[in-house]
């Protein structure tokens, strides 16, 4: 038995997707089925879903923090903190 899935998208997105999938020898329905199967095989969405990060703003923020006297940990300090946290977790059954 088959089920129908209906998804509303704007016209431009639908047309662009249709063109892309057609260039790959697929129709949009087949491409969506591929996505669903890949999701089931991956046990989740089969690609990273992340928030867009404005890296320029983050860099400026870090520069301003440092100029204002803020301190950052060295790589060695960060590793030491991580090792201590891991050890504490192991000691406490974590």
C-alpha positions in Angstrom: 0.0 0.0 0.0 1.3 3.5 -0.8 0.6 6.7 1.1 0.5 10.2 -0.3 2.6 13.0 1.2 1.7 16.6 0.4 4.2 19.4 1.0 3.6 23.1 0.3 6.5 25.0 -1.1 6.7 28.2 -3.0 6.7 28.1 -6.8 10.3 29.1 -7.2 11.6 26.4 -4.9 9.5 23.7 -6.7 10.6 24.8 -10.1 14.3 24.9 -9.1 14.1 21.5 -7.4 12.3 20.0 -10.4 15.1 21.3 -12.7 17.8 20.1 -10.4 16.3 16.6 -10.0 15.6 16.4 -13.8 19.2 17.2 -14.5 20.0 14.1 -12.3 17.6 11.9 -14.2 15.0 12.0 -11.4 11.6 13.4 -10.8 10.9 15.2 -7.6 8.8 12.4 -6.1 11.7 10.0 -6.6 14.1 12.4 -5.1 11.9 12.7 -2.0 11.6 8.9 -1.7 15.4 8.7 -1.9 15.6 11.3 0.9 13.2 9.3 3.0 15.0 6.0 2.5 18.4 7.7 3.3 16.8 9.1 6.5 15.7 5.7 7.6 19.1 4.2 6.8 20.9 7.0 8.7 18.5 6.9 11.6 17.9 10.6 11.2 18.4 13.3 8.6 21.2 12.1 6.3 23.1 15.4 6.4 24.2 17.9 9.0 21.4 20.3 10.0 23.1 23.4 11.5 22.3 27.0 12.2 24.0 29.5 10.0 26.8 31.1 11.9 27.9 34.6 11.2 31.6 33.9 11.6 32.6 37.6 11.0 30.5 38.7 14.0 31.9 35.9 16.2 35.4 36.9 15.3 34.7 40.6 16.0 33.1 39.6 19.3 36.2 37.6 20.3 38.5 40.5 19.3 36.5 42.9 21.4 36.4 40.5 24.4 40.2 40.2 24.2 40.7 44.0 23.9 38.5 44.4 27.0 40.9 42.2 29.0 39.2 38.9 28.5 41.3 35.8 28.6 41.0 32.6 26.6 42.3 29.2 27.6 45.3 27.7 25.8 44.9 24.5 24.0 46.8 22.7 26.8 44.4 24.2 29.4 41.4 23.1 27.4 42.7 19.6 27.0 43.5 19.4 30.7 40.0 20.6 31.6 38.5 17.9 29.2 40.7 15.2 30.7 39.7 16.2 34.2 36.0 16.2 33.3 36.3 12.7 31.6 38.1 11.4 34.7 35.5 12.8 37.0 32.8 11.3 34.9 34.4 7.9 35.0 35.0 8.1 38.8 31.4 9.0 39.3 30.0 6.3 37.0 29.3 8.7 34.2 
